[in-house]
Amino acid sequence: MKSSPTNFGGQGISVESMKTTITISRQMGTGGSYIGQVLATHLGFKYVDREVLHLAAEEFGCDQEAIASRAERVSSFWERILGGLTFGTPDSTYNPPPIRTFSDEQLFEKQTEILRRIASKHDCVVIGWAGVYLLPRHPKMFSIFCHAPMSFRIERVMDVYKDLSPERARTQIKESDQMRERYFAEMTNHEWTCAKNYHLSVDTSLLPLDDIAQTILTIMQRKGLF
């Protein structure tokens, strides 16, 4: 019996024609991006991370940094009210505030559209962007959540960003966790760190990252994803 078309990427695409999609959600400092790169290289899949920023900036007609500053986060109440107003001393030269041409919700919808468009055309590894819920679930989709103890994450963040102290690294990690948790909850109505949301939840401190990537490949192969 022929399967019914699914509205994937804005088009009617049958389940049989769907590309393999790996989504990786990760806490900062767990090596999730590195694991994604290893998987993409080994499988010959498209690696999708900052490309979403580039494409969203192009389609909104703005600078990529304007998108990057709002990636995987939602504006606070005061950010939404003030909308980028800049303050100075009473004698300072007036600078008009930057124009916000799109809301968090519009940005989220654009990111969703871009992700679905890419995933409908390519076997891919998607890092972040709540891909586990933005992309339609199908038999060739495999979702991963990477977590680790704070001590491991601090050490890794300090290794990547050489000028950070342990205290600053801890602060950045906590801020990242709070933003991603809030973003995920507000945009998907699901809990970011809940293992039930994923096929696999892995503590990346248990083994070297390359070994973890190999273990994931073994699970995917046994599952018949490649």
Long-range contacts (C-beta under 8 A, 24 or more apart in sequence): 6-136, 6-138, 7-136, 8-116, 8-119, 8-120, 8-136, 8-138, 9-116, 9-117, 9-119, 9-120, 9-121, 10-113, 10-116, 10-117, 11-120, 13-120, 15-138, 15-139, 18-120, 18-138, 18-139, 18-140, 19-119, 19-120, 19-121, 19-122, 19-123, 19-124, 19-140, 20-45, 20-123, 20-124, 20-140, 20-141, 20-142, 20-225, 20-226, 21-119, 21-123, 21-124, 21-126, 21-131, 21-135, 21-138, 21-140, 21-141, 21-142, 22-124, 22-125, 22-126, 22-141, 22-142, 22-143, 22-144, 22-220, 23-126, 23-131, 23-132, 23-135, 23-141, 23-142, 23-143, 23-144, 24-125, 24-126, 24-127, 24-128, 24-131, 24-143, 24-144, 24-145, 24-146, 25-128, 25-130, 25-131, 25-132, 25-143, 25-144, 25-145, 25-146, 25-184, 25-192, 25-197, 25-198, 26-127, 26-128, 26-145, 26-146, 26-147, 27-146, 27-147, 27-148, 27-153, 27-173, 27-176, 27-177, 27-180, 27-193, 28-153, 28-157, 28-172, 28-173, 28-176, 28-177, 28-180, 29-148, 29-152, 29-153, 29-154, 29-156, 29-157, 29-169, 29-173, 30-146, 30-147, 30-148, 30-152, 30-153, 30-156, 30-204, 31-146, 31-148, 31-156, 31-204, 31-209, 31-212, 32-127, 32-144, 32-146, 32-204, 33-127, 34-209, 35-144, 35-146, 35-204, 35-209, 35-212, 35-213, 35-216, 36-125, 36-127, 37-125, 38-209, 38-210, 38-213, 39-125, 39-213, 39-216, 39-217, 40-124, 40-125, 42-213, 42-217, 43-123, 43-125, 43-217, 43-226, 44-123, 45-122, 45-123, 45-124, 45-125, 46-118, 46-122, 46-123, 46-124, 46-125, 47-124, 47-125, 47-127, 48-115, 48-118, 48-119, 48-124, 48-125, 48-126, 48-127, 49-126, 49-127, 49-128, 51-118, 52-111, 52-114, 52-115, 52-129, 55-114, 56-107, 56-110, 56-111, 56-114, 59-110, 59-114, 60-101, 60-102, 60-107, 60-110, 61-101, 62-101, 66-98, 67-107, 70-104, 70-107, 71-128, 72-128, 72-129, 72-130, 72-179, 72-180, 72-183, 73-179, 73-180, 73-182, 73-183, 74-104, 74-179, 74-182, 74-183, 74-186, 74-187, 75-104, 104-186, 108-187, 128-180, 130-183, 130-184, 130-187, 130-188, 132-197, 132-198, 133-188, 133-190, 133-197, 134-188, 140-225, 142-199, 142-200, 142-220, 142-223, 142-225, 143-197, 143-198, 143-199, 143-200, 144-198, 144-199, 144-200, 144-201, 144-202, 144-216, 145-193, 145-195, 145-197, 145-198, 145-200, 145-201, 145-202, 146-202, 146-204, 147-193, 147-201, 147-202, 147-203, 147-204, 148-203, 148-204, 148-205, 149-203, 149-205, 152-204, 152-205
